[in-house]
Amino acid sequence: MKITDTGEFGKAIRSRRRKLGYTQQYLSDVSGFSVSFISDVENGKETAELGRALYLAGLLGLNLEIEER
């Protein structure tokens, strides 16, 4: 999946979380991040902290790659 904006990143995070059967509350408990932060990421909020968003993706078993275009 090619991610070109925060909205697409959020959709990928939400999709993977749901595929794994996790609630936002469960992910909050495991990660230590607030439910509101997880919701912000899933909704594509542009001010979500990149490091924490990448950590969240890793917890969900998602790999991210950057390539030149």
Predicted model as a PDB file, atoms N, CA, C, CB and O in Angstrom, pLDDT in the B-factor column:
MODEL        1                                                                  
ATOM      1  N   MET A   1       0.841  -1.176   0.000  1.00 78.00           N  
ATOM      2  CA  MET A   1       0.000   0.000   0.000  1.00 78.00           C  
ATOM      3  C   MET A   1       0.885   1.238   0.000  1.00 78.00           C  
ATOM      4  CB  MET A   1      -0.956  -0.001   1.213  1.00 78.00           C  
ATOM      5  O   MET A   1       1.799   1.360   0.816  1.00 78.00           O  
ATOM      6  N   LYS A   2       0.614   2.129  -0.896  1.00 81.00           N  
ATOM      7  CA  LYS A   2       1.372   3.371  -0.967  1.00 81.00           C  
ATOM      8  C   LYS A   2       0.692   4.415  -0.092  1.00 81.00           C  
ATOM      9  CB  LYS A   2       1.494   3.871  -2.434  1.00 81.00           C  
ATOM     10  O   LYS A   2      -0.495   4.699  -0.258  1.00 81.00           O  
ATOM     11  N   ILE A   3       1.440   4.976   0.828  1.00 87.00           N  
ATOM     12  CA  ILE A   3       0.923   5.984   1.756  1.00 87.00           C  
ATOM     13  C   ILE A   3       1.424   7.348   1.300  1.00 87.00           C  
ATOM     14  CB  ILE A   3       1.365   5.686   3.234  1.00 87.00           C  
ATOM     15  O   ILE A   3       2.630   7.582   1.220  1.00 87.00           O  
ATOM     16  N   THR A   4       0.493   8.241   1.002  1.00 83.00           N  
ATOM     17  CA  THR A   4       0.892   9.569   0.540  1.00 83.00           C  
ATOM     18  C   THR A   4       0.461  10.696   1.470  1.00 83.00           C  
ATOM     19  CB  THR A   4       0.328   9.815  -0.820  1.00 83.00           C  
ATOM     20  O   THR A   4       0.841  11.849   1.268  1.00 83.00           O  
ATOM     21  N   ASP A   5      -0.332  10.365   2.490  1.00 88.00           N  
ATOM     22  CA  ASP A   5      -0.729  11.391   3.453  1.00 88.00           C  
ATOM     23  C   ASP A   5      -1.116  10.749   4.781  1.00 88.00           C  
ATOM     24  CB  ASP A   5      -1.899  12.231   2.901  1.00 88.00           C  
ATOM     25  O   ASP A   5      -1.183   9.526   4.902  1.00 88.00           O  
ATOM     26  N   THR A   6      -1.367  11.592   5.762  1.00 93.00           N  
ATOM     27  CA  THR A   6      -1.674  11.087   7.101  1.00 93.00           C  
ATOM     28  C   THR A   6      -2.999  10.325   7.140  1.00 93.00           C  
ATOM     29  CB  THR A   6      -1.715  12.240   8.093  1.00 93.00           C  
ATOM     30  O   THR A   6      -3.166   9.408   7.944  1.00 93.00           O  
ATOM     31  N   GLY A   7      -3.926  10.699   6.283  1.00 93.00           N  
ATOM     32  CA  GLY A   7      -5.206   9.992   6.231  1.00 93.00           C  
ATOM     33  C   GLY A   7      -5.048   8.546   5.813  1.00 93.00           C  
ATOM     34  O   GLY A   7      -5.663   7.654   6.397  1.00 93.00           O  
ATOM     35  N   GLU A   8      -4.222   8.311   4.801  1.00 93.00           N  
ATOM     36  CA  GLU A   8      -3.975   6.936   4.342  1.00 93.00           C  
ATOM     37  C   GLU A   8      -3.204   6.140   5.385  1.00 93.00           C  
ATOM     38  CB  GLU A   8      -3.204   6.942   3.013  1.00 93.00           C  
ATOM     39  O   GLU A   8      -3.460   4.952   5.578  1.00 93.00           O  
ATOM     40  N   PHE A   9      -2.262   6.791   6.058  1.00 94.00           N  
ATOM     41  CA  PHE A   9      -1.529   6.130   7.139  1.00 94.00           C  
ATOM     42  C   PHE A   9      -2.508   5.696   8.230  1.00 94.00           C  
ATOM     43  CB  PHE A   9      -0.435   7.071   7.725  1.00 94.00           C  
ATOM     44  O   PHE A   9      -2.446   4.568   8.719  1.00 94.00           O  
ATOM     45  N   GLY A  10      -3.403   6.596   8.603  1.00 95.00           N  
ATOM     46  CA  GLY A  10      -4.393   6.292   9.625  1.00 95.00           C  
ATOM     47  C   GLY A  10      -5.310   5.145   9.231  1.00 95.00           C  
ATOM     48  O   GLY A  10      -5.631   4.291  10.058  1.00 95.00           O  
ATOM     49  N   LYS A  11      -5.728   5.122   7.983  1.00 94.00           N  
ATOM     50  CA  LYS A  11      -6.582   4.031   7.503  1.00 94.00           C  
ATOM     51  C   LYS A  11      -5.850   2.690   7.585  1.00 94.00           C  
ATOM     52  CB  LYS A  11      -7.036   4.299   6.054  1.00 94.00           C  
ATOM     53  O   LYS A  11      -6.448   1.670   7.928  1.00 94.00           O  
ATOM     54  N   ALA A  12      -4.564   2.699   7.272  1.00 95.00           N  
ATOM     55  CA  ALA A  12      -3.771   1.465   7.344  1.00 95.00           C  
ATOM     56  C   ALA A  12      -3.653   0.984   8.789  1.00 95.00           C  
ATOM     57  CB  ALA A  12      -2.364   1.687   6.742  1.00 95.00           C  
ATOM     58  O   ALA A  12      -3.748  -0.214   9.058  1.00 95.00           O  
ATOM     59  N   ILE A  13      -3.447   1.917   9.714  1.00 96.00           N  
ATOM     60  CA  ILE A  13      -3.347   1.573  11.126  1.00 96.00           C  
ATOM     61  C   ILE A  13      -4.671   0.994  11.614  1.00 96.00           C  
ATOM     62  CB  ILE A  13      -2.953   2.809  11.963  1.00 96.00           C  
ATOM     63  O   ILE A  13      -4.695  -0.048  12.269  1.00 96.00           O  
ATOM     64  N   ARG A  14      -5.771   1.672  11.292  1.00 97.00           N  
ATOM     65  CA  ARG A  14      -7.094   1.200  11.726  1.00 97.00           C  
ATOM     66  C   ARG A  14      -7.412  -0.172  11.140  1.00 97.00           C  
ATOM     67  CB  ARG A  14      -8.181   2.207  11.320  1.00 97.00           C  
ATOM     68  O   ARG A  14      -7.907  -1.054  11.841  1.00 97.00           O  
ATOM     69  N   SER A  15      -7.128  -0.342   9.864  1.00 96.00           N  
ATOM     70  CA  SER A  15      -7.410  -1.605   9.196  1.00 96.00           C  
ATOM     71  C   SER A  15      -6.645  -2.757   9.851  1.00 96.00           C  
ATOM     72  CB  SER A  15      -7.052  -1.509   7.710  1.00 96.00           C  
ATOM     73  O   SER A  15      -7.217  -3.819  10.097  1.00 96.00           O  
ATOM     74  N   ARG A  16      -5.380  -2.554  10.130  1.00 96.00           N  
ATOM     75  CA  ARG A  16      -4.562  -3.601  10.744  1.00 96.00           C  
ATOM     76  C   ARG A  16      -5.047  -3.900  12.167  1.00 96.00           C  
ATOM     77  CB  ARG A  16      -3.072  -3.182  10.761  1.00 96.00           C  
ATOM     78  O   ARG A  16      -5.124  -5.060  12.572  1.00 96.00           O  
ATOM     79  N   ARG A  17      -5.374  -2.848  12.920  1.00 96.00           N  
ATOM     80  CA  ARG A  17      -5.866  -3.048  14.287  1.00 96.00           C  
ATOM     81  C   ARG A  17      -7.136  -3.896  14.267  1.00 96.00           C  
ATOM     82  CB  ARG A  17      -6.137  -1.684  14.980  1.00 96.00           C  
ATOM     83  O   ARG A  17      -7.279  -4.835  15.051  1.00 96.00           O  
ATOM     84  N   ARG A  18      -8.034  -3.567  13.386  1.00 97.00           N  
ATOM     85  CA  ARG A  18      -9.289  -4.320  13.295  1.00 97.00           C  
ATOM     86  C   ARG A  18      -9.054  -5.753  12.821  1.00 97.00           C  
ATOM     87  CB  ARG A  18     -10.263  -3.613  12.349  1.00 97.00           C  
ATOM     88  O   ARG A  18      -9.690  -6.691  13.302  1.00 97.00           O  
ATOM     89  N   LYS A  19      -8.127  -5.908  11.866  1.00 97.00           N  
ATOM     90  CA  LYS A  19      -7.807  -7.253  11.373  1.00 97.00           C  
ATOM     91  C   LYS A  19      -7.293  -8.137  12.507  1.00 97.00           C  
ATOM     92  CB  LYS A  19      -6.760  -7.179  10.242  1.00 97.00           C  
ATOM     93  O   LYS A  19      -7.578  -9.334  12.548  1.00 97.00           O  
ATOM     94  N   LEU A  20      -6.539  -7.544  13.420  1.00 97.00           N  
ATOM     95  CA  LEU A  20      -6.003  -8.287  14.558  1.00 97.00           C  
ATOM     96  C   LEU A  20      -7.040  -8.457  15.669  1.00 97.00           C  
ATOM     97  CB  LEU A  20      -4.769  -7.584  15.105  1.00 97.00           C  
ATOM     98  O   LEU A  20      -6.801  -9.182  16.635  1.00 97.00           O  
ATOM     99  N   GLY A  21      -8.185  -7.794  15.537  1.00 97.00           N  
ATOM    100  CA  GLY A  21      -9.240  -7.900  16.533  1.00 97.00           C  
ATOM    101  C   GLY A  21      -8.990  -7.071  17.782  1.00 97.00           C  
ATOM    102  O   GLY A  21      -9.561  -7.350  18.836  1.00 97.00           O  
ATOM    103  N   TYR A  22      -8.150  -6.066  17.675  1.00 97.00           N  
ATOM    104  CA  TYR A  22      -7.822  -5.215  18.815  1.00 97.00           C  
ATOM    105  C   TYR A  22      -8.773  -4.024  18.871  1.00 97.00           C  
ATOM    106  CB  TYR A  22      -6.359  -4.733  18.734  1.00 97.00           C  
ATOM    107  O   TYR A  22      -9.163  -3.478  17.839  1.00 97.00           O  
ATOM    108  N   THR A  23      -9.136  -3.635  20.076  1.00 98.00           N  
ATOM    109  CA  THR A  23      -9.859  -2.379  20.267  1.00 98.00           C  
ATOM    110  C   THR A  23      -8.828  -1.275  20.476  1.00 98.00           C  
ATOM    111  CB  THR A  23     -10.856  -2.466  21.484  1.00 98.00           C  
ATOM    112  O   THR A  23      -7.654  -1.543  20.733  1.00 98.00           O  
ATOM    113  N   GLN A  24      -9.281  -0.036  20.361  1.00 98.00           N  
ATOM    114  CA  GLN A  24      -8.379   1.070  20.662  1.00 98.00           C  
ATOM    115  C   GLN A  24      -7.967   1.012  22.134  1.00 98.00           C  
ATOM    116  CB  GLN A  24      -9.049   2.431  20.334  1.00 98.00           C  
ATOM    117  O   GLN A  24      -6.830   1.342  22.473  1.00 98.00           O  
ATOM    118  N   GLN A  25      -8.874   0.601  22.996  1.00 98.00           N  
ATOM    119  CA  GLN A  25      -8.559   0.509  24.433  1.00 98.00           C  
ATOM    120  C   GLN A  25      -7.475  -0.540  24.682  1.00 98.00           C  
ATOM    121  CB  GLN A  25      -9.830   0.162  25.248  1.00 98.00           C  
ATOM    122  O   GLN A  25      -6.547  -0.301  25.456  1.00 98.00           O  
ATOM    123  N   TYR A  26      -7.587  -1.689  24.036  1.00 97.00           N  
ATOM    124  CA  TYR A  26      -6.568  -2.728  24.202  1.00 97.00           C  
ATOM    125  C   TYR A  26      -5.210  -2.219  23.723  1.00 97.00           C  
ATOM    126  CB  TYR A  26      -6.965  -4.010  23.430  1.00 97.00           C  
ATOM    127  O   TYR A  26      -4.198  -2.405  24.399  1.00 97.00           O  
ATOM    128  N   LEU A  27      -5.194  -1.584  22.569  1.00 96.00           N  
ATOM    129  CA  LEU A  27      -3.940  -1.055  22.033  1.00 96.00           C  
ATOM    130  C   LEU A  27      -3.374   0.020  22.955  1.00 96.00           C  
ATOM    131  CB  LEU A  27      -4.153  -0.485  20.619  1.00 96.00           C  
ATOM    132  O   LEU A  27      -2.158   0.129  23.114  1.00 96.00           O  
ATOM    133  N   SER A  28      -4.242   0.802  23.551  1.00 97.00           N  
ATOM    134  CA  SER A  28      -3.816   1.803  24.522  1.00 97.00           C  
ATOM    135  C   SER A  28      -3.153   1.138  25.729  1.00 97.00           C  
ATOM    136  CB  SER A  28      -5.013   2.655  24.972  1.00 97.00           C  
ATOM    137  O   SER A  28      -2.100   1.577  26.192  1.00 97.00           O  
ATOM    138  N   ASP A  29      -3.778   0.084  26.225  1.00 97.00           N  
ATOM    139  CA  ASP A  29      -3.229  -0.629  27.379  1.00 97.00           C  
ATOM    140  C   ASP A  29      -1.859  -1.231  27.078  1.00 97.00           C  
ATOM    141  CB  ASP A  29      -4.188  -1.727  27.821  1.00 97.00           C  
ATOM    142  O   ASP A  29      -0.963  -1.196  27.922  1.00 97.00           O  
ATOM    143  N   VAL A  30      -1.698  -1.779  25.884  1.00 95.00           N  
ATOM    144  CA  VAL A  30      -0.444  -2.428  25.488  1.00 95.00           C  
ATOM    145  C   VAL A  30       0.658  -1.406  25.209  1.00 95.00           C  
ATOM    146  CB  VAL A  30      -0.669  -3.299  24.250  1.00 95.00           C  
ATOM    147  O   VAL A  30       1.813  -1.607  25.586  1.00 95.00           O  
ATOM    148  N   SER A  31       0.294  -0.316  24.552  1.00 94.00           N  
ATOM    149  CA  SER A  31       1.297   0.653  24.105  1.00 94.00           C  
ATOM    150  C   SER A  31       1.612   1.731  25.133  1.00 94.00           C  
ATOM    151  CB  SER A  31       0.835   1.303  22.844  1.00 94.00           C  
ATOM    152  O   SER A  31       2.703   2.301  25.131  1.00 94.00           O  
ATOM    153  N   GLY A  32       0.655   2.005  26.006  1.00 96.00           N  
ATOM    154  CA  GLY A  32       0.829   3.114  26.940  1.00 96.00           C  
ATOM    155  C   GLY A  32       0.385   4.440  26.350  1.00 96.00           C  
ATOM    156  O   GLY A  32       0.464   5.465  27.026  1.00 96.00           O  
ATOM    157  N   PHE A  33      -0.076   4.449  25.119  1.00 95.00           N  
ATOM    158  CA  PHE A  33      -0.585   5.664  24.475  1.00 95.00           C  
ATOM    159  C   PHE A  33      -2.065   5.816  24.819  1.00 95.00           C  
ATOM    160  CB  PHE A  33      -0.375   5.613  22.921  1.00 95.00           C  
ATOM    161  O   PHE A  33      -2.759   4.826  25.047  1.00 95.00           O  
ATOM    162  N   SER A  34      -2.534   7.038  24.854  1.00 96.00           N  
ATOM    163  CA  SER A  34      -3.947   7.266  25.162  1.00 96.00           C  
ATOM    164  C   SER A  34      -4.826   6.831  23.991  1.00 96.00           C  
ATOM    165  CB  SER A  34      -4.197   8.752  25.495  1.00 96.00           C  
ATOM    166  O   SER A  34      -4.385   6.784  22.843  1.00 96.00           O  
ATOM    167  N   VAL A  35      -6.066   6.517  24.308  1.00 97.00           N  
ATOM    168  CA  VAL A  35      -7.038   6.179  23.262  1.00 97.00           C  
ATOM    169  C   VAL A  35      -7.197   7.366  22.319  1.00 97.00           C  
ATOM    170  CB  VAL A  35      -8.413   5.781  23.881  1.00 97.00           C  
ATOM    171  O   VAL A  35      -7.357   7.185  21.112  1.00 97.00           O  
ATOM    172  N   SER A  36      -7.155   8.574  22.865  1.00 96.00           N  
ATOM    173  CA  SER A  36      -7.313   9.756  22.003  1.00 96.00           C  
ATOM    174  C   SER A  36      -6.149   9.889  21.022  1.00 96.00           C  
ATOM    175  CB  SER A  36      -7.424  11.030  22.859  1.00 96.00           C  
ATOM    176  O   SER A  36      -6.358  10.318  19.887  1.00 96.00           O  
ATOM    177  N   PHE A  37      -4.920   9.529  21.433  1.00 95.00           N  
ATOM    178  CA  PHE A  37      -3.792   9.563  20.496  1.00 95.00           C  
ATOM    179  C   PHE A  37      -4.005   8.540  19.385  1.00 95.00           C  
ATOM    180  CB  PHE A  37      -2.455   9.290  21.234  1.00 95.00           C  
ATOM    181  O   PHE A  37      -3.803   8.846  18.210  1.00 95.00           O  
ATOM    182  N   ILE A  38      -4.408   7.337  19.749  1.00 96.00           N  
ATOM    183  CA  ILE A  38      -4.638   6.294  18.748  1.00 96.00           C  
ATOM    184  C   ILE A  38      -5.739   6.723  17.788  1.00 96.00           C  
ATOM    185  CB  ILE A  38      -5.008   4.957  19.425  1.00 96.00           C  
ATOM    186  O   ILE A  38      -5.634   6.512  16.580  1.00 96.00           O  
ATOM    187  N   SER A  39      -6.780   7.319  18.321  1.00 97.00           N  
ATOM    188  CA  SER A  39      -7.863   7.831  17.486  1.00 97.00           C  
ATOM    189  C   SER A  39      -7.351   8.924  16.551  1.00 97.00           C  
ATOM    190  CB  SER A  39      -9.008   8.370  18.360  1.00 97.00           C  
ATOM    191  O   SER A  39      -7.708   8.947  15.373  1.00 97.00           O  
ATOM    192  N   ASP A  40      -6.525   9.820  17.061  1.00 96.00           N  
ATOM    193  CA  ASP A  40      -5.956  10.891  16.226  1.00 96.00           C  
ATOM    194  C   ASP A  40      -5.153  10.310  15.064  1.00 96.00           C  
ATOM    195  CB  ASP A  40      -5.060  11.818  17.074  1.00 96.00           C  
ATOM    196  O   ASP A  40      -5.274  10.771  13.929  1.00 96.00           O  
ATOM    197  N   VAL A  41      -4.337   9.305  15.349  1.00 96.00           N  
ATOM    198  CA  VAL A  41      -3.538   8.671  14.291  1.00 96.00           C  
ATOM    199  C   VAL A  41      -4.468   8.040  13.258  1.00 96.00           C  
ATOM    200  CB  VAL A  41      -2.573   7.598  14.887  1.00 96.00           C  
ATOM    201  O   VAL A  41      -4.289   8.234  12.056  1.00 96.00           O  
ATOM    202  N   GLU A  42      -5.457   7.287  13.725  1.00 96.00           N  
ATOM    203  CA  GLU A  42      -6.367   6.593  12.811  1.00 96.00           C  
ATOM    204  C   GLU A  42      -7.194   7.570  11.974  1.00 96.00           C  
ATOM    205  CB  GLU A  42      -7.295   5.675  13.596  1.00 96.00           C  
ATOM    206  O   GLU A  42      -7.611   7.240  10.863  1.00 96.00           O  
ATOM    207  N   ASN A  43      -7.427   8.760  12.501  1.00 96.00           N  
ATOM    208  CA  ASN A  43      -8.194   9.760  11.770  1.00 96.00           C  
ATOM    209  C   ASN A  43      -7.323  10.693  10.942  1.00 96.00           C  
ATOM    210  CB  ASN A  43      -9.015  10.565  12.728  1.00 96.00           C  
ATOM    211  O   ASN A  43      -7.816  11.657  10.356  1.00 96.00           O  
ATOM    212  N   GLY A  44      -6.027  10.404  10.895  1.00 94.00           N  
ATOM    213  CA  GLY A  44      -5.127  11.166  10.036  1.00 94.00           C  
ATOM    214  C   GLY A  44      -4.769  12.546  10.547  1.00 94.00           C  
ATOM    215  O   GLY A  44      -4.411  13.424   9.762  1.00 94.00           O  
ATOM    216  N   LYS A  45      -4.860  12.750  11.846  1.00 92.00           N  
ATOM    217  CA  LYS A  45      -4.515  14.057  12.405  1.00 92.00           C  
ATOM    218  C   LYS A  45      -3.045  14.349  12.134  1.00 92.00           C  
ATOM    219  CB  LYS A  45      -4.812  14.108  13.929  1.00 92.00           C  
ATOM    220  O   LYS A  45      -2.163  13.575  12.507  1.00 92.00           O  
ATOM    221  N   GLU A  46      -2.801  15.459  11.490  1.00 89.00           N  
ATOM    222  CA  GLU A  46      -1.446  15.780  11.032  1.00 89.00           C  
ATOM    223  C   GLU A  46      -0.483  16.129  12.150  1.00 89.00           C  
ATOM    224  CB  GLU A  46      -1.499  16.915  10.072  1.00 89.00           C  
ATOM    225  O   GLU A  46       0.729  16.100  11.937  1.00 89.00           O  
ATOM    226  N   THR A  47      -0.972  16.452  13.320  1.00 83.00           N  
ATOM    227  CA  THR A  47      -0.078  16.836  14.409  1.00 83.00           C  
ATOM    228  C   THR A  47       0.330  15.666  15.301  1.00 83.00           C  
ATOM    229  CB  THR A  47      -0.733  17.893  15.248  1.00 83.00           C  
ATOM    230  O   THR A  47       1.056  15.860  16.275  1.00 83.00           O  
ATOM    231  N   ALA A  48      -0.127  14.453  14.982  1.00 79.00           N  
ATOM    232  CA  ALA A  48       0.286  13.275  15.760  1.00 79.00           C  
ATOM    233  C   ALA A  48       1.802  13.121  15.656  1.00 79.00           C  
ATOM    234  CB  ALA A  48      -0.441  11.977  15.255  1.00 79.00           C  
ATOM    235  O   ALA A  48       2.376  13.310  14.584  1.00 79.00           O  
ATOM    236  N   GLU A  49       2.442  12.780  16.762  1.00 91.00           N  
ATOM    237  CA  GLU A  49       3.899  12.652  16.789  1.00 91.00           C  
ATOM    238  C   GLU A  49       4.358  11.478  15.941  1.00 91.00           C  
ATOM    239  CB  GLU A  49       4.397  12.487  18.227  1.00 91.00           C  
ATOM    240  O   GLU A  49       3.885  10.354  16.107  1.00 91.00           O  
ATOM    241  N   LEU A  50       5.271  11.746  15.043  1.00 89.00           N  
ATOM    242  CA  LEU A  50       5.743  10.733  14.094  1.00 89.00           C  
ATOM    243  C   LEU A  50       6.362   9.532  14.796  1.00 89.00           C  
ATOM    244  CB  LEU A  50       6.754  11.344  13.139  1.00 89.00           C  
ATOM    245  O   LEU A  50       6.048   8.393  14.450  1.00 89.00           O  
ATOM    246  N   GLY A  51       7.222   9.758  15.759  1.00 90.00           N  
ATOM    247  CA  GLY A  51       7.884   8.646  16.445  1.00 90.00           C  
ATOM    248  C   GLY A  51       6.902   7.704  17.110  1.00 90.00           C  
ATOM    249  O   GLY A  51       7.042   6.484  17.030  1.00 90.00           O  
ATOM    250  N   ARG A  52       5.916   8.274  17.760  1.00 92.00           N  
ATOM    251  CA  ARG A  52       4.906   7.446  18.420  1.00 92.00           C  
ATOM    252  C   ARG A  52       4.030   6.735  17.395  1.00 92.00           C  
ATOM    253  CB  ARG A  52       4.038   8.300  19.355  1.00 92.00           C  
ATOM    254  O   ARG A  52       3.650   5.583  17.601  1.00 92.00           O  
ATOM    255  N   ALA A  53       3.707   7.406  16.299  1.00 93.00           N  
ATOM    256  CA  ALA A  53       2.896   6.784  15.247  1.00 93.00           C  
ATOM    257  C   ALA A  53       3.650   5.616  14.615  1.00 93.00           C  
ATOM    258  CB  ALA A  53       2.513   7.824  14.166  1.00 93.00           C  
ATOM    259  O   ALA A  53       3.049   4.583  14.321  1.00 93.00           O  
ATOM    260  N   LEU A  54       4.950   5.765  14.403  1.00 92.00           N  
ATOM    261  CA  LEU A  54       5.753   4.679  13.845  1.00 92.00           C  
ATOM    262  C   LEU A  54       5.848   3.514  14.827  1.00 92.00           C  
ATOM    263  CB  LEU A  54       7.157   5.182  13.482  1.00 92.00           C  
ATOM    264  O   LEU A  54       5.804   2.353  14.420  1.00 92.00           O  
ATOM    265  N   TYR A  55       5.977   3.816  16.102  1.00 93.00           N  
ATOM    266  CA  TYR A  55       6.010   2.771  17.125  1.00 93.00           C  
ATOM    267  C   TYR A  55       4.697   1.993  17.122  1.00 93.00           C  
ATOM    268  CB  TYR A  55       6.273   3.381  18.522  1.00 93.00           C  
ATOM    269  O   TYR A  55       4.695   0.766  17.219  1.00 93.00           O  
ATOM    270  N   LEU A  56       3.593   2.706  17.012  1.00 94.00           N  
ATOM    271  CA  LEU A  56       2.280   2.081  16.962  1.00 94.00           C  
ATOM    272  C   LEU A  56       2.176   1.143  15.759  1.00 94.00           C  
ATOM    273  CB  LEU A  56       1.180   3.150  16.903  1.00 94.00           C  
ATOM    274  O   LEU A  56       1.666   0.029  15.879  1.00 94.00           O  
ATOM    275  N   ALA A  57       2.655   1.592  14.613  1.00 94.00           N  
ATOM    276  CA  ALA A  57       2.654   0.739  13.419  1.00 94.00           C  
ATOM    277  C   ALA A  57       3.471  -0.527  13.675  1.00 94.00           C  
ATOM    278  CB  ALA A  57       3.220   1.507  12.194  1.00 94.00           C  
ATOM    279  O   ALA A  57       3.053  -1.620  13.293  1.00 94.00           O  
ATOM    280  N   GLY A  58       4.606  -0.390  14.304  1.00 94.00           N  
ATOM    281  CA  GLY A  58       5.441  -1.544  14.620  1.00 94.00           C  
ATOM    282  C   GLY A  58       4.747  -2.521  15.557  1.00 94.00           C  
ATOM    283  O   GLY A  58       4.847  -3.735  15.375  1.00 94.00           O  
ATOM    284  N   LEU A  59       4.043  -2.001  16.559  1.00 94.00           N  
ATOM    285  CA  LEU A  59       3.294  -2.871  17.478  1.00 94.00           C  
ATOM    286  C   LEU A  59       2.245  -3.690  16.733  1.00 94.00           C  
ATOM    287  CB  LEU A  59       2.620  -2.035  18.577  1.00 94.00           C  
ATOM    288  O   LEU A  59       1.931  -4.814  17.125  1.00 94.00           O  
ATOM    289  N   LEU A  60       1.712  -3.126  15.666  1.00 96.00           N  
ATOM    290  CA  LEU A  60       0.688  -3.813  14.881  1.00 96.00           C  
ATOM    291  C   LEU A  60       1.295  -4.717  13.802  1.00 96.00           C  
ATOM    292  CB  LEU A  60      -0.241  -2.793  14.235  1.00 96.00           C  
ATOM    293  O   LEU A  60       0.570  -5.311  13.004  1.00 96.00           O  
ATOM    294  N   GLY A  61       2.620  -4.817  13.783  1.00 95.00           N  
ATOM    295  CA  GLY A  61       3.284  -5.704  12.829  1.00 95.00           C  
ATOM    296  C   GLY A  61       3.369  -5.135  11.429  1.00 95.00           C  
ATOM    297  O   GLY A  61       3.434  -5.884  10.454  1.00 95.00           O  
ATOM    298  N   LEU A  62       3.369  -3.801  11.321  1.00 94.00           N  
ATOM    299  CA  LEU A  62       3.479  -3.164  10.009  1.00 94.00           C  
ATOM    300  C   LEU A  62       4.898  -2.670   9.791  1.00 94.00           C  
ATOM    301  CB  LEU A  62       2.477  -1.998   9.875  1.00 94.00           C  
ATOM    302  O   LEU A  62       5.488  -2.047  10.675  1.00 94.00           O  
ATOM    303  N   ASN A  63       5.442  -2.945   8.623  1.00 90.00           N  
ATOM    304  CA  ASN A  63       6.743  -2.429   8.232  1.00 90.00           C  
ATOM    305  C   ASN A  63       6.532  -1.197   7.354  1.00 90.00           C  
ATOM    306  CB  ASN A  63       7.579  -3.516   7.487  1.00 90.00           C  
ATOM    307  O   ASN A  63       5.613  -1.163   6.535  1.00 90.00           O  
ATOM    308  N   LEU A  64       7.372  -0.204   7.524  1.00 87.00           N  
ATOM    309  CA  LEU A  64       7.283   0.997   6.693  1.00 87.00           C  
ATOM    310  C   LEU A  64       8.567   1.132   5.899  1.00 87.00           C  
ATOM    311  CB  LEU A  64       7.029   2.268   7.555  1.00 87.00           C  
ATOM    312  O   LEU A  64       9.662   0.888   6.406  1.00 87.00           O  
ATOM    313  N   GLU A  65       8.414   1.520   4.666  1.00 85.00           N  
ATOM    314  CA  GLU A  65       9.556   1.692   3.776  1.00 85.00           C  
ATOM    315  C   GLU A  65       9.476   3.033   3.099  1.00 85.00           C  
ATOM    316  CB  GLU A  65       9.621   0.574   2.736  1.00 85.00           C  
ATOM    317  O   GLU A  65       8.390   3.513   2.776  1.00 85.00           O  
ATOM    318  N   ILE A  66      10.619   3.637   2.884  1.00 81.00           N  
ATOM    319  CA  ILE A  66      10.685   4.874   2.121  1.00 81.00           C  
ATOM    320  C   ILE A  66      11.550   4.590   0.904  1.00 81.00           C  
ATOM    321  CB  ILE A  66      11.259   6.068   2.980  1.00 81.00           C  
ATOM    322  O   ILE A  66      12.633   4.015   1.014  1.00 81.00           O  
ATOM    323  N   GLU A  67      11.062   4.998  -0.249  1.00 83.00           N  
ATOM    324  CA  GLU A  67      11.840   4.791  -1.473  1.00 83.00           C  
ATOM    325  C   GLU A  67      11.797   6.073  -2.304  1.00 83.00           C  
ATOM    326  CB  GLU A  67      11.289   3.573  -2.295  1.00 83.00           C  
ATOM    327  O   GLU A  67      10.839   6.844  -2.240  1.00 83.00           O  
ATOM    328  N   GLU A  68      12.822   6.272  -3.057  1.00 84.00           N  
ATOM    329  CA  GLU A  68      12.871   7.441  -3.933  1.00 84.00           C  
ATOM    330  C   GLU A  68      11.888   7.251  -5.075  1.00 84.00           C  
ATOM    331  CB  GLU A  68      14.306   7.672  -4.478  1.00 84.00           C  
ATOM    332  O   GLU A  68      11.642   6.130  -5.522  1.00 84.00           O  
ATOM    333  N   ARG A  69      11.332   8.353  -5.537  1.00 79.00           N  
ATOM    334  CA  ARG A  69      10.424   8.266  -6.681  1.00 79.00           C  
ATOM    335  C   ARG A  69      11.058   8.863  -7.897  1.00 79.00           C  
ATOM    336  CB  ARG A  69       9.105   8.960  -6.390  1.00 79.00           C  
ATOM    337  O   ARG A  69      10.447   8.883  -8.965  1.00 79.00           O  
TER     338      ARG A  69                                                      
ENDMDL                                                                          
END                                                                             
